[in-house]
């Protein structure tokens, strides 16, 4: 596996939640810097060293509501 993609959403209570696409990996953090560390740790825990992806891609989902 060359890369893994996480969908990152803002949590309702603040901070961020990241879900890996196609894998059962979920992590959360209060800041983007902490999220980077937590995502790396989660990937390292989920995969054996030889199977770890070389790239972790974070897809930031930002939702806005506009009233008319």
LINSULHU-V896324 format. One line per field, one symbol per residue. burial: # if it has 9 or more other C-alpha atoms within 8 Angstrom, else .. Layout:
burial: ???
This chain:
burial: ..########....######....######...##..###.###..#....##..#............
